[in-house]
Amino acid sequence: MDGLLLDGVRDNSPAATAGVKAGDKVVKLAGHDIRNVMDYTFVLGEMKAGEEYEIVVLRGTERLTLKIVPVKR
């Protein structure tokens, strides 16, 4: 199974606000399949601050679709 396993999520980050947790595996972000860290980094770079996107994570046996809103760095 491809995806990016998250070993941590910063407090008060857009991911934390969206409900993403450490141990989740990101499999889709903003409509793009995520197979590895390069996919993830590329899609993050394409996302616009303040716009809402879907992030799909696997948590145990559950597949969760959450809403994430990136912020300006």
Helices and strands as residue ranges (DSSP letters): E 4-5, H 14-18, E 25-29, E 32-33, H 37-46, E 53-59, E 62-68
